[in-house]
Amino acid sequence: MTVAGSFAALSRADLATLVPELLLAGQLIDRSGMAHLIVPFGRTGMTEVAIEEWQAASPWYTRRMQRALGYTGDDVATIFKGLQLDIGAPPQFMDFRFRVDDRDHGEFWLDHCGALMDVEPMGEAYVTAMCHDIEDPTFDATAIATNPHAQCRPIHRPPREPAGRRPHCAWTVTIDPANVPPVVPEHTQILGRTEAVAVRLSTIETGSGGADDYAGPLLSDLRFADFSHSALVRIAEEVCLQHHLLALGFLLAVRKRTDEQSALEITRKQLTGIAGLTAQRIRAALRLPDDLAGLAGVLSVHPLLSPVQYVARTIDGSRDGGGDTARLTLTLARSGPAHRDGGWPALVDAEHLEPLDALVRGVNPRFACEVVADTAEALTVAVVTTAEPAPECVEVAIAKVSSGAGFVFADRGIPLPLTVL
């Protein structure tokens, strides 16, 4: 039988649990990838890659989410709604708080910045690189996706003075026709020509219970349990697409600075680290077993393999006489949009199974992948069980240095409206 292979197979409650996990996993892509840039490019080169990947990806996925959830507009509240559904600002881990003064003026601040907690022990130079060099152009890139005359400017930001200052940073957002829109960088234009930007995802079917959009007032928090099942399916798909767009931006930026083989090697390491960590968190969040059935559930919603409209793949399971999953195979077709874009799935082949091995071992360290068939059309691997558990690979260990690896989401209760329609 074919294992259910999309978000639609999950319950509304499980989707509400999964969406913040996917947002957090998107933020942790950089924790997985940036460490592999220090040696070849230094801190300056690492900073440049971070700027370019977010500049390239965030305007496109920001507009996609606006259209998906029906909150298109050009005001400050629309910018803030976008941040609440952005892998650059996962809820609670990057604890954005908002104030809207009028349609053209507002402020946001971070009561807690998980990224700062990860970088602060590395020293002031790394904090400045993240909170100044990277944030200045990337916050603006996100804001101008909503209004080309929007600007984000700091009120205060790290390095923290005095030490331990809270909130961790605070910013104004101003929309003014006098603000000259920045020139759209070439890397942003290049990413705009990918199939990821234009792929059609699930239509939100209205009337099934819960919110089908975010067209109402800006809320202090998004409580994902308040969305309908259909809306949550689409949100999950869009968030996974954000992962792919960011990874494409990362690969594009790395390619500018090294040869093709090295660029692919670095990006595979990024993918290996985040694939393993994300599998661990998904399995725990959805309370799945560490057997093949649990792995099938993780595979069906893992960002490497989702959304199905972008990643052409098939997950097949067979059962033994007792009804347990006895064999599991994964087929990655080489004809899908993700492969044509040259994204994450295209980095996995018969000679490079490390990302898949990290993923399956995130469910059970005794799992491994073996090639069943490798043709011009597709790669098929079977999941096997080894006698001994494999040690955690270096790439996953690096990704888990982030405090996000063990982050626990809290129920904050009913969110409050921050704007009046």
Phi, psi and chi 1 to 4 in degrees:
 res  aa     phi    psi   chi1   chi2   chi3   chi4
   1 MET       -  158.1   66.0  101.7 -178.9      -
   2 THR   -95.3  125.0  -60.6      -      -      -
   3 VAL   -69.2  137.0  178.1      -      -      -
   4 ALA   -51.8  127.9      -      -      -      -
   5 GLY  -119.0   26.8      -      -      -      -
   6 SER  -147.0  171.7   70.6      -      -      -
   7 PHE   -64.9  -26.7  -65.3  105.9      -      -
   8 ALA   -60.7  -22.2      -      -      -      -
   9 ALA   -74.6  -15.2      -      -      -      -
  10 LEU   -82.7  155.7  -65.9 -176.8      -      -
  11 SER   -73.3  163.9   68.8      -      -      -
  12 ARG   -60.3  -40.8 -178.3  178.3  169.3 -169.5
  13 ALA   -64.3  -42.6      -      -      -      -
  14 ASP   -67.8  -36.9  -80.9  -13.4      -      -
  15 LEU   -63.3  -40.7  -76.0  166.9      -      -
  16 ALA   -63.5  -31.6      -      -      -      -
  17 THR   -74.4  -38.4  -62.7      -      -      -
  18 LEU   -74.2  -37.7 -178.8   61.7      -      -
  19 VAL   -57.3  -49.8  165.6      -      -      -
  20 PRO   -62.2  -31.0   16.1  -28.2      -      -
  21 GLU   -62.6  -42.3  -71.7  -71.6  -18.1      -
  22 LEU   -66.8  -38.2  -64.8  174.4      -      -
  23 LEU   -63.1  -43.5  -74.4  164.0      -      -
  24 LEU   -65.2  -41.8  176.7   58.4      -      -
  25 ALA   -59.4  -36.3      -      -      -      -
  26 GLY   -63.6  -39.8      -      -      -      -
  27 GLN   -63.4  -38.4  167.5   67.8 -154.0      -
  28 LEU   -76.5   -6.7  -61.9 -179.0      -      -
  29 ILE   -54.9  -41.5  -68.4  171.6      -      -
  30 ASP   -70.2  -33.6  -94.1    1.8      -      -
  31 ARG   -62.8  -32.2  -57.4  -71.9   81.2   74.4
  32 SER   -77.2  -39.2 -179.9      -      -      -
  33 GLY   -87.9  -37.6      -      -      -      -
  34 MET   -65.1  -31.9  -70.1  -61.9  137.3      -
  35 ALA   -61.4  -26.5      -      -      -      -
  36 HIS   -85.5    0.9  -58.8  -68.7      -      -
  37 LEU  -101.1  -18.1  -56.9 -179.5      -      -
  38 ILE   -60.2  -49.0  -65.2  -66.3      -      -
  39 VAL   -66.5  -50.2  172.0      -      -      -
  40 PRO   -73.9  -30.7   24.4  -32.7      -      -
  41 PHE  -119.5  -11.6  -53.7  142.8      -      -
  42 GLY    74.8  175.8      -      -      -      -
  43 ARG   -63.2  -37.6 -171.7  179.6   66.7 -112.2
  44 THR   -64.2  -46.2  -61.5      -      -      -
  45 GLY   -65.1  -39.8      -      -      -      -
  46 MET   -59.1  -43.9  179.7 -160.9   70.9      -
  47 THR   -62.4  -42.6  -59.7      -      -      -
  48 GLU   -63.2  -40.8  -68.8  170.4   -9.8      -
  49 VAL   -63.0  -43.5  169.1      -      -      -
  50 ALA   -60.8  -43.4      -      -      -      -
  51 ILE   -60.6  -49.3  -68.3  169.4      -      -
  52 GLU   -67.5  -38.3  -68.8  176.3   17.9      -
  53 GLU   -65.8  -43.0   64.5  168.7  -12.4      -
  54 TRP   -72.4  -39.3  -70.7   99.2      -      -
  55 GLN   -59.4  -39.7  -82.8 -176.0  -31.6      -
  56 ALA   -69.8  -40.8      -      -      -      -
  57 ALA   -90.9  -44.3      -      -      -      -
  58 SER   -63.8  -37.3   66.9      -      -      -
  59 PRO   -61.3  -36.4  -23.8   35.1      -      -
  60 TRP   -73.5  -45.5  -57.7  112.3      -      -
  61 TYR   -75.8  -25.1   67.5   60.5      -      -
  62 THR   -62.2  -46.6  -64.9      -      -      -
  63 ARG   -67.2  -36.5  -64.2 -174.6 -172.7  108.4
  64 ARG   -61.1  -46.3  -76.6 -168.4   58.2   96.7
  65 MET   -66.5  -36.7 -168.0   67.5   83.8      -
  66 GLN   -57.9  -48.0  -71.2  175.3   -8.3      -
  67 ARG   -66.0  -39.7  -66.6 -168.5  -63.2  -91.2
  68 ALA   -62.8  -41.2      -      -      -      -
  69 LEU  -106.1   11.1  -68.7 -176.4      -      -
  70 GLY    66.7   33.7      -      -      -      -
  71 TYR  -117.8   36.6   60.3   91.2      -      -
  72 THR   -63.1  139.2   52.5      -      -      -
  73 GLY  -179.9 -176.5      -      -      -      -
  74 ASP  -133.0   25.4   63.0   -5.0      -      -
  75 ASP  -108.4  176.0   58.5   -5.9      -      -
  76 VAL   -63.0  -40.3  164.3      -      -      -
  77 ALA   -60.1  -37.1      -      -      -      -
  78 THR   -66.1  -39.9  -58.7      -      -      -
  79 ILE   -59.4  -43.7  -66.3  171.5      -      -
  80 PHE   -69.0  -37.3  -69.0  165.5      -      -
  81 LYS   -59.3  -41.1  -73.6 -177.5  178.2 -177.1
  82 GLY   -60.8  -39.6      -      -      -      -
  83 LEU   -62.9  -32.0  -72.7  171.5      -      -
  84 GLN   -71.1  -11.8  -68.1  175.7  -42.3      -
  85 LEU  -125.1   33.3  -69.3  155.2      -      -
  86 ASP  -119.7  132.7 -170.8  -42.1      -      -
  87 ILE   -63.9  -15.6   58.6  173.9      -      -
  88 GLY   -76.0   -9.7      -      -      -      -
  89 ALA  -141.8   56.8      -      -      -      -
  90 PRO   -60.8  141.6   23.0  -33.2      -      -
  91 PRO   -59.5  141.7   21.4  -32.8      -      -
  92 GLN    71.9  -49.1  -59.1 -178.0   28.0      -
  93 PHE   -63.8  -42.1 -177.2   69.5      -      -
  94 MET  -113.0   89.4  -54.2  -73.4  -73.4      -
  95 ASP   -84.9   78.5 -164.8   10.2      -      -
  96 PHE   -72.7  131.2  -81.4   69.6      -      -
  97 ARG  -117.8  149.3  -53.4  -74.5   88.3 -165.3
  98 PHE  -131.1  149.8  -56.6  100.8      -      -
  99 ARG  -137.8  130.2 -170.4 -173.4   80.1 -153.4
 100 VAL  -110.6  119.3  177.3      -      -      -
 101 ASP   -86.6  -45.3  -61.4  -39.6      -      -
 102 ASP  -159.5 -173.8   55.8   48.2      -      -
 103 ARG   -62.1  -22.8   74.1  170.7  -52.0  -79.8
 104 ASP  -111.9    1.7  -66.6  -28.2      -      -
 105 HIS  -141.4  138.8  -59.9   85.6      -      -
 106 GLY  -169.5  177.0      -      -      -      -
 107 GLU  -137.7  151.5  -66.8 -178.0    9.1      -
 108 PHE  -135.0  154.0   67.6   84.0      -      -
 109 TRP  -147.3  157.8   57.6   93.9      -      -
 110 LEU  -108.9  107.7  -88.4   73.9      -      -
 111 ASP   -65.1  -29.5  -81.8  -11.3      -      -
 112 HIS  -146.3  132.1  173.8  -90.2      -      -
 113 CYS  -121.7  102.6  177.8      -      -      -
 114 GLY   -61.0  -35.1      -      -      -      -
 115 ALA   -63.7  -39.1      -      -      -      -
 116 LEU   -64.3  -40.7  176.7   64.1      -      -
 117 MET   -61.2  -32.5  -62.7  -62.0   95.1      -
 118 ASP   -74.1  -36.5  -67.9  -14.8      -      -
 119 VAL   -92.4  -30.3  172.3      -      -      -
 120 GLU   -55.1  -39.9 -150.5  166.9   39.1      -
 121 PRO   -65.0  -15.1  -23.1   34.7      -      -
 122 MET   -81.2  -12.3  -59.6  169.5   66.9      -
 123 GLY   112.9  164.4      -      -      -      -
 124 GLU   -61.7  -34.8 -171.9  169.4  -57.8      -
 125 ALA   -62.1  -40.6      -      -      -      -
 126 TYR   -72.0  -36.2  -77.9   92.2      -      -
 127 VAL   -62.8  -45.3  171.0      -      -      -
 128 THR   -63.0  -40.5  -60.5      -      -      -
 129 ALA   -59.3  -43.3      -      -      -      -
 130 MET   -75.4  -49.2 -178.0  179.1   74.6      -
 131 CYS   -84.7  -12.9  -60.0      -      -      -
 132 HIS  -116.8  -66.0  -65.4 -115.9      -      -
 133 ASP   -62.4  -42.1  -57.9  -24.6      -      -
 134 ILE   -83.1  -45.4  -64.7  172.3      -      -
 135 GLU   -67.2  -37.4  -63.6  -65.1   18.0      -
 136 ASP   -55.4  -56.8  -77.0   -7.8      -      -
 137 PRO   -74.8  -29.1   25.4  -32.6      -      -
 138 THR   -81.5  -35.8   56.1      -      -      -
 139 PHE   -60.2  -44.7  -87.6  154.1      -      -
 140 ASP   -63.6  -39.2  -84.8   -5.7      -      -
 141 ALA   -60.7  -38.1      -      -      -      -
 142 THR   -70.8  -43.4  -61.0      -      -      -
 143 ALA   -65.9  -41.2      -      -      -      -
 144 ILE   -73.5  -10.4   65.3  173.5      -      -
 145 ALA   -64.7  -26.3      -      -      -      -
 146 THR   -92.7  -42.2  -62.5      -      -      -
 147 ASN  -147.3  120.9 -169.0  -50.7      -      -
 148 PRO   -64.1  -12.4   22.7  -33.0      -      -
 149 HIS  -103.3   14.4  -59.7  -71.6      -      -
 150 ALA   -86.1  144.5      -      -      -      -
 151 GLN  -138.1  138.1  -71.8 -175.2  -13.2      -
 152 CYS  -105.9  126.8  -58.4      -      -      -
 153 ARG  -132.9  139.7  -65.0  -65.1  179.2  -95.8
 154 PRO   -73.8  140.8   27.2  -34.4      -      -
 155 ILE   -89.4  -48.5  -60.2  169.9      -      -
 156 HIS  -155.7  157.0   68.9   82.4      -      -
 157 ARG  -161.6  163.1   54.7 -179.7  165.0  177.3
 158 PRO   -63.6  160.6  -22.5   34.6      -      -
 159 PRO   -58.5  137.4  -24.8   35.6      -      -
 160 ARG   -75.4  127.4  -68.1 -167.6  -77.9  173.1
 161 GLU  -133.2  115.9  -64.9  179.4    1.3      -
 162 PRO   -72.3  166.6   29.1  -36.5      -      -
 163 ALA   -55.4  137.3      -      -      -      -
 164 GLY    82.6   10.7      -      -      -      -
 165 ARG   -59.0  139.8 -179.0  176.2 -174.3  175.4
 166 ARG  -135.1  144.8  -57.7 -160.2   55.8  164.1
 167 PRO   -62.3  163.0   25.4  -34.1      -      -
 168 HIS   -64.9  -32.9  -70.5  167.6      -      -
 169 CYS  -157.5  165.4   67.1      -      -      -
 170 ALA  -148.6  143.0      -      -      -      -
 171 TRP  -139.5  149.6  -62.0   70.4      -      -
 172 THR   -98.5  151.0   62.6      -      -      -
 173 VAL  -125.3  123.6  179.9      -      -      -
 174 THR  -129.4  133.1  -57.5      -      -      -
 175 ILE  -109.7  120.8  -62.7  170.9      -      -
 176 ASP  -145.8  125.0 -172.8  -22.8      -      -
 177 PRO   -56.4  -20.8  -23.7   33.2      -      -
 178 ALA   -75.2  -17.0      -      -      -      -
 179 ASN   -71.0  121.2  -65.2  -23.3      -      -
 180 VAL   -80.4  121.8  178.0      -      -      -
 181 PRO   -61.7  138.2  -20.3   31.8      -      -
 182 PRO   -69.0  156.4   24.9  -33.3      -      -
 183 VAL   -67.7  134.3  175.3      -      -      -
 184 VAL   -69.0  120.3  177.8      -      -      -
 185 PRO   -63.9  156.7  -16.7   29.2      -      -
 186 GLU   -61.2  -38.2 -178.2 -177.3   12.2      -
 187 HIS   -65.5  -31.8   41.5  -93.1      -      -
 188 THR   -68.3  -41.2  -52.6      -      -      -
 189 GLN   -63.9  -41.0  -62.1  178.5   47.1      -
 190 ILE   -62.5  -45.1  -68.6  172.2      -      -
 191 LEU   -65.4  -29.1 -144.2   63.8      -      -
 192 GLY   -64.9  -14.6      -      -      -      -
 193 ARG   -95.9    4.0  -63.9 -168.4  -74.5  -89.9
 194 THR   -79.9  159.5   61.9      -      -      -
 195 GLU   -70.2  -23.4  -65.8 -167.4   43.1      -
 196 ALA   -59.1  -36.3      -      -      -      -
 197 VAL   -67.2  -32.8  167.3      -      -      -
 198 ALA  -106.0   -5.6      -      -      -      -
 199 VAL   -61.0  140.3   66.4      -      -      -
 200 ARG   -91.3  129.3  -65.6 -176.7   63.9  179.5
 201 LEU  -109.7 -174.0  -58.9  179.0      -      -
 202 SER   -61.1  139.0  -62.1      -      -      -
 203 THR   -77.2  137.0  -59.7      -      -      -
 204 ILE   -79.6  115.5  -63.7  176.7      -      -
 205 GLU   -88.2  123.5  -56.5  -66.2  -20.3      -
 206 THR   -84.1  158.7   60.6      -      -      -
 207 GLY    89.4   11.6      -      -      -      -
 208 SER   -93.9    1.4   61.4      -      -      -
 209 GLY   106.0  126.0      -      -      -      -
 210 GLY    94.9  170.8      -      -      -      -
 211 ALA   -72.4  132.3      -      -      -      -
 212 ASP   -97.5   -4.2  -64.1  -46.0      -      -
 213 ASP  -155.9 -174.6   57.0   37.7      -      -
 214 TYR  -127.5   42.4 -167.6   11.6      -      -
 215 ALA   -81.1  -10.3      -      -      -      -
 216 GLY   -80.3 -157.8      -      -      -      -
 217 PRO   -66.9  154.5   24.4  -34.4      -      -
 218 LEU   -62.7  132.7  169.7   69.9      -      -
 219 LEU  -105.6  153.5  -59.4  173.4      -      -
 220 SER   -62.5  -34.6   56.9      -      -      -
 221 ASP  -143.3  159.1  -73.6  -60.8      -      -
 222 LEU   -99.3  121.5  -75.3 -172.3      -      -
 223 ARG   -99.0  105.3 -171.4  168.5   61.5  173.5
 224 PHE   -66.1  -22.6  -69.5  102.3      -      -
 225 ALA   -64.1  -16.7      -      -      -      -
 226 ASP   -80.9  -13.4  -67.7  -22.8      -      -
 227 PHE   -82.7  156.0  -75.9   97.8      -      -
 228 SER   -71.4  163.9   68.7      -      -      -
 229 HIS   -58.4  -45.5 -179.3  -88.0      -      -
 230 SER   -64.4  -40.6 -173.9      -      -      -
 231 ALA   -65.3  -39.4      -      -      -      -
 232 LEU   -66.4  -36.5  -73.3  167.4      -      -
 233 VAL   -58.7  -48.0  168.1      -      -      -
 234 ARG   -66.0  -40.7  179.1   59.5  179.9  -89.4
 235 ILE   -60.8  -46.1  -67.7  169.3      -      -
 236 ALA   -60.1  -42.2      -      -      -      -
 237 GLU   -62.4  -45.4  -68.8  174.6  -10.4      -
 238 GLU   -64.2  -39.7  -69.3  -73.1   -7.8      -
 239 VAL   -65.2  -41.7  172.6      -      -      -
 240 CYS   -62.5  -36.8  -73.9      -      -      -
 241 LEU   -65.3  -33.5 -161.6   64.7      -      -
 242 GLN   -58.8  -41.6  -68.2 -176.5   19.0      -
 243 HIS   -55.6  -49.7  -70.3 -135.4      -      -
 244 HIS   -64.7  -40.5  -71.1  -76.4      -      -
 245 LEU   -65.0  -41.4  -78.0  163.7      -      -
 246 LEU   -64.7  -41.2 -172.1   67.2      -      -
 247 ALA   -64.4  -38.2      -      -      -      -
 248 LEU   -64.6  -39.3  -72.7  168.8      -      -
 249 GLY   -65.4  -38.7      -      -      -      -
 250 PHE   -61.4  -50.1  178.8   88.9      -      -
 251 LEU   -62.7  -39.7  180.0   54.9      -      -
 252 LEU   -61.1  -43.7 -177.6   64.4      -      -
 253 ALA   -68.7  -39.6      -      -      -      -
 254 VAL   -67.7  -38.6  172.4      -      -      -
 255 ARG   -58.9  -31.4  -84.5 -177.5  167.8  136.4
 256 LYS   -67.6  -16.4  -70.9  169.5   58.8  175.3
 257 ARG  -117.1    0.7  -68.5  164.7  172.5   83.9
 258 THR  -158.6 -179.6 -171.5      -      -      -
 259 ASP   -77.9  166.0   61.7   89.2      -      -
 260 GLU   -61.7  -45.2 -179.2   67.0    5.4      -
 261 GLN   -61.2  -43.2 -177.2  175.6   -9.9      -
 262 SER   -66.4  -39.1  -62.9      -      -      -
 263 ALA   -62.2  -42.9      -      -      -      -
 264 LEU   -67.3  -38.4  -66.0  176.2      -      -
 265 GLU   -63.4  -44.5 -179.3 -179.1   -7.8      -
 266 ILE   -63.5  -42.9  -71.1  169.7      -      -
 267 THR   -70.0  -33.7  -51.3      -      -      -
 268 ARG   -63.2  -38.5  -77.2 -166.5 -173.5   98.5
 269 LYS   -64.0  -42.6  -70.8  178.9  178.3  179.7
 270 GLN   -56.2  -49.4  174.1 -144.5   52.7      -
 271 LEU   -63.4  -42.8  173.3   56.7      -      -
 272 THR   -59.6  -45.9  -60.8      -      -      -
 273 GLY   -63.3  -48.6      -      -      -      -
 274 ILE   -74.2  -30.0 -165.7   60.6      -      -
 275 ALA   -64.1  -44.2      -      -      -      -
 276 GLY   -68.7  -45.6      -      -      -      -
 277 LEU   -63.6  -43.5  172.8   55.0      -      -
 278 THR   -64.4  -38.9  -58.8      -      -      -
 279 ALA   -61.2  -42.1      -      -      -      -
 280 GLN   -59.9  -46.3  -68.6  178.4   24.4      -
 281 ARG   -70.6  -38.1  -71.8 -166.3   59.5   96.8
 282 ILE   -63.6  -46.4  -71.2  174.4      -      -
 283 ARG   -58.9  -44.0 -172.7 -173.9   78.9   81.9
 284 ALA   -67.0  -43.3      -      -      -      -
 285 ALA   -64.2  -40.0      -      -      -      -
 286 LEU   -91.9    3.3  -63.1 -178.4      -      -
 287 ARG    56.1   46.2  -55.3  170.7  -56.8  -77.6
 288 LEU   -90.4  149.9  -64.0  171.3      -      -
 289 PRO   -71.4  167.4   26.3  -34.4      -      -
 290 ASP   -96.3   26.8   65.9   -8.4      -      -
 291 ASP  -101.8 -173.0   57.1   12.6      -      -
 292 LEU   -64.5  -33.9  -70.7  176.1      -      -
 293 ALA   -64.5  -42.4      -      -      -      -
 294 GLY   -63.5  -40.2      -      -      -      -
 295 LEU   -62.9  -40.6  174.9   58.8      -      -
 296 ALA   -58.8  -40.1      -      -      -      -
 297 GLY   -64.1  -40.9      -      -      -      -
 298 VAL   -66.7  -45.2  170.6      -      -      -
 299 LEU   -57.7  -37.9  -71.2  171.6      -      -
 300 SER   -68.3  -18.5   69.4      -      -      -
 301 VAL  -125.9    6.3  -63.5      -      -      -
 302 HIS   -72.2  136.8 -165.1  -74.8      -      -
 303 PRO   -59.0  -29.1  -25.4   34.4      -      -
 304 LEU   -58.8  -32.2  167.8   57.5      -      -
 305 LEU  -113.3   13.8  -56.1  172.4      -      -
 306 SER  -137.1  154.2  -60.3      -      -      -
 307 PRO   -79.0  159.5   29.7  -35.0      -      -
 308 VAL   -66.6  -22.4  -66.6      -      -      -
 309 GLN   -71.5  -18.8  -60.2   91.0  -28.1      -
 310 TYR  -106.6  -37.2 -175.7   62.7      -      -
 311 VAL  -105.3  113.4 -178.6      -      -      -
 312 ALA   -81.8  104.1      -      -      -      -
 313 ARG  -150.6  158.8   46.6   76.8  167.6  176.7
 314 THR  -135.2  133.3  -55.4      -      -      -
 315 ILE  -110.8  118.4  -56.1  163.0      -      -
 316 ASP  -119.4  133.9  -72.6  -45.5      -      -
 317 GLY  -129.1  145.4      -      -      -      -
 318 SER  -120.5  151.6   60.6      -      -      -
 319 ARG  -113.6  151.5  -62.7 -169.6 -175.8  -81.4
 320 ASP   -87.7 -175.0   59.8   21.3      -      -
 321 GLY   -63.1  -23.4      -      -      -      -
 322 GLY   -88.0   -0.7      -      -      -      -
 323 GLY    90.2    1.0      -      -      -      -
 324 ASP   -85.1  150.8  -65.6  -32.9      -      -
 325 THR   -68.6  120.4  -59.0      -      -      -
 326 ALA  -105.0  -22.5      -      -      -      -
 327 ARG  -147.7  139.1  177.4  176.4  169.5   82.8
 328 LEU  -136.2  128.5 -173.8   65.5      -      -
 329 THR  -127.3  151.9   61.3      -      -      -
 330 LEU  -126.7  129.2  167.7   67.3      -      -
 331 THR  -116.1  125.1  -61.1      -      -      -
 332 LEU  -106.0  109.5  -76.3  172.8      -      -
 333 ALA   -73.9  145.9      -      -      -      -
 334 ARG   -98.8   20.4  -65.5 -171.2  166.8  119.1
 335 SER  -114.9   -1.9   58.1      -      -      -
 336 GLY   -80.0  169.5      -      -      -      -
 337 PRO   -56.8  -40.0  -23.3   32.5      -      -
 338 ALA   -63.3  -38.6      -      -      -      -
 339 HIS   -69.8  -39.2  -87.2   74.1      -      -
 340 ARG   -66.2  -31.4  -69.9 -166.4  -67.5  -90.2
 341 ASP   -75.7  -15.0  -79.7  -13.7      -      -
 342 GLY    75.3   28.3      -      -      -      -
 343 GLY   -85.2 -160.5      -      -      -      -
 344 TRP   -46.3  -54.4  -88.0  -13.8      -      -
 345 PRO   -59.6  -29.2  -25.5   37.0      -      -
 346 ALA   -70.9  -15.1      -      -      -      -
 347 LEU   -82.9  -11.0  -57.6 -179.0      -      -
 348 VAL   -97.1  121.7  179.8      -      -      -
 349 ASP  -145.5 -176.2   56.3   36.9      -      -
 350 ALA   -60.7  -28.6      -      -      -      -
 351 GLU   -90.9   -8.6  -71.2   72.5   43.2      -
 352 HIS  -135.3   75.3  -59.9   95.7      -      -
 353 LEU   -95.2    3.9  -64.3  179.9      -      -
 354 GLU   -55.5  -43.1  -62.4   88.7   -7.3      -
 355 PRO   -62.1  -40.3  -25.5   36.8      -      -
 356 LEU   -69.2  -39.9  -70.1 -176.9      -      -
 357 ASP   -60.6  -42.4  -80.8  -23.5      -      -
 358 ALA   -63.2  -39.2      -      -      -      -
 359 LEU   -63.6  -53.2 -167.1  166.6      -      -
 360 VAL   -67.2  -32.3  -59.4      -      -      -
 361 ARG   -74.7  -15.9  -72.8  168.2 -178.7  159.1
 362 GLY   -67.7  -20.0      -      -      -      -
 363 VAL   -92.5  -42.4  173.6      -      -      -
 364 ASN  -154.2  121.0 -172.5  -39.9      -      -
 365 PRO   -65.3   -7.6   22.4  -32.5      -      -
 366 ARG   -91.6   -4.8  -67.4  178.7   60.6 -148.2
 367 PHE   -81.1  150.4  -72.9  158.1      -      -
 368 ALA  -152.3  164.0      -      -      -      -
 369 CYS  -109.8  137.7  -66.0      -      -      -
 370 GLU  -126.1  139.8  -72.9 -173.4   -5.4      -
 371 VAL   -71.7  127.6  174.9      -      -      -
 372 VAL   -97.6  -43.2  173.7      -      -      -
 373 ALA  -152.1  141.8      -      -      -      -
 374 ASP  -138.9  102.0 -179.6   23.1      -      -
 375 THR  -126.0  177.4   69.0      -      -      -
 376 ALA   -66.4  -21.5      -      -      -      -
 377 GLU   -90.7  -33.3  -71.3   73.8   35.0      -
 378 ALA  -164.3  159.7      -      -      -      -
 379 LEU  -114.2  127.6  169.5   71.6      -      -
 380 THR  -119.4  130.0  -61.0      -      -      -
 381 VAL  -125.0  149.3  -60.4      -      -      -
 382 ALA  -108.2  144.7      -      -      -      -
 383 VAL   -90.4  123.7  179.2      -      -      -
 384 VAL  -114.8  161.2  -61.6      -      -      -
 385 THR  -111.0  122.9  -56.9      -      -      -
 386 THR   -89.8  162.4   61.2      -      -      -
 387 ALA   -67.6  -35.8      -      -      -      -
 388 GLU  -121.3  147.2  -61.5  -65.7  -27.8      -
 389 PRO   -67.9  142.7   23.9  -32.4      -      -
 390 ALA   -81.2  143.9      -      -      -      -
 391 PRO   -66.7  152.5   25.0  -33.1      -      -
 392 GLU   -63.9  132.5 -172.3  167.9   75.7      -
 393 CYS   -73.4  159.9   67.9      -      -      -
 394 VAL   -60.2  -40.3  171.3      -      -      -
 395 GLU   -62.6  -40.9  -68.3   83.8   -1.6      -
 396 VAL   -69.5  -40.4  173.3      -      -      -
 397 ALA   -59.9  -39.1      -      -      -      -
 398 ILE   -64.3  -45.1  -71.8  173.0      -      -
 399 ALA   -62.2  -33.7      -      -      -      -
 400 LYS   -79.5   -2.0  -70.0  174.3   72.3  173.0
 401 VAL   -63.6  -29.1  168.5      -      -      -
 402 SER   -63.6  142.9  170.4      -      -      -
 403 SER   -64.7  -17.3   58.1      -      -      -
 404 GLY   -66.5  -22.2      -      -      -      -
 405 ALA   -60.9  -33.6      -      -      -      -
 406 GLY  -111.6   14.9      -      -      -      -
 407 PHE   -67.4  141.2 -171.3   78.3      -      -
 408 VAL  -119.2  124.9  177.7      -      -      -
 409 PHE   -77.9  148.2  -67.7   99.7      -      -
 410 ALA  -117.5  152.5      -      -      -      -
 411 ASP   -83.1  115.0 -178.1   -5.1      -      -
 412 ARG   -97.7    7.0  -67.8 -174.5  166.0 -177.1
 413 GLY    80.3 -162.3      -      -      -      -
 414 ILE   -74.5  124.0  -60.8  172.8      -      -
 415 PRO   -73.2  156.0   25.6  -33.1      -      -
 416 LEU  -104.3  142.7  -60.4  174.7      -      -
 417 PRO   -71.5  137.4   24.3  -31.9      -      -
 418 LEU  -106.0   -9.8  -60.5  179.7      -      -
 419 THR  -132.2  158.0   56.9      -      -      -
 420 VAL  -115.7  127.4  178.6      -      -      -
 421 LEU   -83.5      -  -62.5  179.9      -      -
